[in-house]
Each structure stands twice: as structure tokens, then as C-alpha cells.
Amino acid sequence: MKHFFLLLLVQTSCSLFGVQTSPPPNIVFILADDLGIHDLSCEGSTFYETPHIDAIARSGMRFTNGYSTCQVCSPSRASIMSGQYPARVGITDWIGAATGTNWNRNDKILPPPNASQLPSDITTIAEALNSGGYRTFFAGKWHLGGDGSGPEDHGFEINKGGYSSGSPRGGYFAPYNNPKLEDGPNGEALPSRLARETVDFIKQESDKPFFAFLSFYSVHGPIQTSPDLWEKYRKKAVAAGRVDERFKVDRTLPVRQVQDCPIYGGMMEAMDSAVGLVTTHLRDTGLDKNTIVVFTSDNGGVSSGDAFATACLPFRGGKGRQWEGGIRQPYYIIAPGVTTPGSTSPQFATGTDFLPTLLELAGVEISPRQILDGISLVPALKGNPCGRTLYWHYPHYGNQGGEPSGIIREGDHKLIRYYEDGREELYNLITDRGEQTDLADKMPQMVKSLSAKLTAHLKEVGARIPKTDPRFNAAKKALQIESLHTKRKEALEAQHANFLKPNFRPNPTWWGALQNKD
């Protein structure tokens, strides 16, 4: 255990959570996987139903400029744990992705090396809180390393279901094929199981300050649901009217434009219900009066690649992509005695900020030996946002069609630098949140200024820049892209239309969901 953090004794007459004698706040951190911000009804979805997550947004502060630090999972998760940008940590793609000459997809550049685990010399948020007297618990997806670099190796005393895998190997219904989670009865749903494990931990530790990190595998692929939820959302999609074209090609892949996948709709409701198990327990026991609750996602919704399951409009793109659909996130914090219920903040907030924010709220001091890229959002939680600049570095090709790029956002503007050829695009996110109008030619001074800041940042964090791949075949690539734009799109249109047919069956047992009735 690393002891870079010390418990900060509050000497004033009042603390953040009341009088000096008040106990430290409990913390429940809820992280969704591959959930796009517009997958939530409180953010504008009219198809998915998420009343319990919506209640979190209404009960605390909703950050309208909330971001993940990467458009894919492992880097974002590393930032939440460390308070550092992915490039500084060394994890810039999902752990297990091919890099260097092992990348054989015929692309212009070679993705640079990517760390295989969260570095052991980083003091995580769990280690800091544990050193400050908190009991620590983890449930669900980890994907920050295997043996020797699991949740238990980074400050979590209890781990239910977190290991090297980035998706549920056994699917969303028991048996789970998860070495860190005992199987329940056949057909048991994974989201509710993880939520019940979290509630059980809270029951056991309610007399001590606790940090419970509920990290859903949902709504990552494979997309799976129960027949009753599929039927509910199938009827809802059919009632909304026929859709003849669900996909639009955007550069590299077809991208979903409509939220009407009934399987994904069922997954969203299952996860939201699981969130409700936890928040209802907090409310029924009165623990909500002294429990910080966080809800966010690790990257944008999967509108292309993987299961092509949702649409992120009005934001462009989705998971793996450099546009707002890939990095803009739900970012909600309830801090009793600090946040005003139903409030919003324009503060730029990202994954690096959770560690310094939660440690300040918990009264745990940060050692100057720990490098932090994040800032404490406590002033913003109190209604005093500050200006800042955000950066991203993704020197990889996303499975979802993303292009290797660096990004900077400052004020209203966002600059994207493409590592394949060095070109740069500039967007005004206030007047053009769909990122359709490139302003680079019209605002060369703005491009020059932001580009210089991005370059300086990449140097400061030690970012690895990709190199040209001498094996690249331009003619072959053109044929590959043409196939994706035609045959792949046609296949996707047929597959997703089939999901809405009354006689649709993925297999005889709906992934085992009915076996528990035997």
C-alpha cells in the first residue's frame, strides 16, 4: 500500500458536510461502459427509459461540459483511477489492442506502444481513500490489467467481477465465465447482480466511511436482453414509425442515426434498474444524507463498430471517434451539503478531475509527489466554475472507425489534429455542436494558437506519437473503404431491421435468460 495521502483534519468550525463532528462522507461511484450521453432520457432520449439515472442528475449537479479523457475504455478508466491524462499514464488504447507492426489492417501509420496495465507506482483514488480510513469495494468491469494489476492490487479491499476482460465473457446472464464473480442461478442478470453485491457491501460497512465503485459491464457488447424487455422496446420502436435507413457513412464506417434498437433499449433499462437498487437502498436507509454519488460513462455510445447499437446525435460520431459523440459524457455529482439539487454547471470537467474532487470532499490530502492533471471541482460544485483547457491523445485506429488524433478544447473551440497527415480541423462547439463546419481556413490564428498549446501539452505528458507504416497500400485501402460504405452498410440495415420483426429470436433461450424458470 502506498501512503502518498494523509487524512486532512478539518480545523475550522464547519466542514464541507456540516459541523466538525460530522463523519466523513461515503462515496458511491457508478461508471457505465459505452453509454452515450444521449442514451439518457434526462439528456434528450425519447426511446430509452432511465428514471433512476435521471434522478441522480436531478438530485445533484449536472456538468453540461462533462467529458471522458479518451474515446475508448481503458485510458478513461486509468484517468479516473489516477487523476492523470492517458498519455502520462501510458495507456492510450484499450488494453490488448494491437500496436506497432502487429497492426495489420493496412493503415497509414503504426499505433505506438500501449501499456498492458495500470502502473503500480501510481496512487489510485482507492488507495488514497483506503489510507484515509475508508473501506473500499469494486464491482464489475476493470480492464486495467490482469494478475498482479487487478482492483485488489490498486487499493480495493473487495473485488466482485473485475479482471482483465473488457467485456462480459459469459454474456449478461449467468453463467458468467468470470473468475472474479461466482455464478448465480442460470439466467441471473449481470447488472442487477453487481448492484446487489454493492448493496451488500454497503450494508456491511454502513458504520464506517466507504468507497463503493460500481463499474457496469453494461452497455458494452454483446448486446443482450430478456424477451420481455425486447418486446417492450420493439413495440415502442414500431409505434414511433418505420425507419427505412438507420445508417449514414461518415468517412470510415456507417454510423447509426436512430435510437430504435430494442435489444439495446432492454439493456439500458436493465442497467438503470440496477442503479435504482443502489440509490433506493441509500435513500431508504438514510445514507443518502451523507453519501456522495457520482454517475458517468467511460466513453461515448457505440454508433459505429461493435454492435452499432445506438445513435449519439446531435453529437457527431460515437465511441472510438474524435468528435463529441465519442468523448462527451453524462457527468453527475451529488454531494450533500455542497451541491444544489437540480443544478447545472458549464465547468469543463473530465475523468482526471474525480480523484482530486472526491479526495477534497472526503478530507483526504493530496501529496505533492503525486502528479495530477485533474483539478478539484469543489468550487464548481459550489457554483464557482473556472476556465481551463482540455486535451486528448488517441494515436490509434478505433474499432469504431476513429482516426488517430490529438484534440484540444478551449472556450468555444475545439481543434483536432490528425496524426496520419498532420491536418487540423477547427470547430465552434457552441454554434456547431454537430461539428459539420471546419473553420480552420477561416481562423488561421486560432488554429495556430491552439495547435501550439496542443504540441506543448503532448510534450509535457510524454505522449507517444505514431510513425508511418511503410506497408501501407493506398489502392487496397480504397477498395476496403468502398466495401465498408456499401456491403457493410447494406448488411447492417438488414440486421437491425430484423431486430424489430415480431418473430425475431437470437437463439432458443435468449442467451439463457429463461433457464432460471426450469
Protein Blocks (a to p, Z undefined) as FASTA:
>chain_A
ZZfbccdddfbfbdfkbcfklccddddddddehiafklpfklopakbccfklmmmmmmmc
cdfbbccfbfbfklmmmmmmnopafklnopabdehiaehjllcghpabdcddddfbdcfk
bccfklmmmmnopacddedjeklocehiafklnopabdghiafbfbdfkbjbdcekiakb
ccddehiafklmmmmmmmmmmmmmmmbccddddddfbfcdcddddfklmmmmmmmmmmno
pcfbfbdcehjaccdfbdcbfklmmmmmmmmmmmmmmmmmmmmnommmmcccddddfbdc
dfeghjlmaccbfbehiehiabfklmpccdddddehkacghiacfbdcdfklmmmmmmmm
nopacdfklccfbdcfklmmnopacddddddddfbdcfkopacdddddehjbccdddfkn
opacdddfklmmnopaccklmmmmlmmmmmmmmmmmmmmnopacddddfkbcfklmmmmm
mmmmmmmmmmmmmmmmmmmpmkbcfbfnlnolmmmmZZ
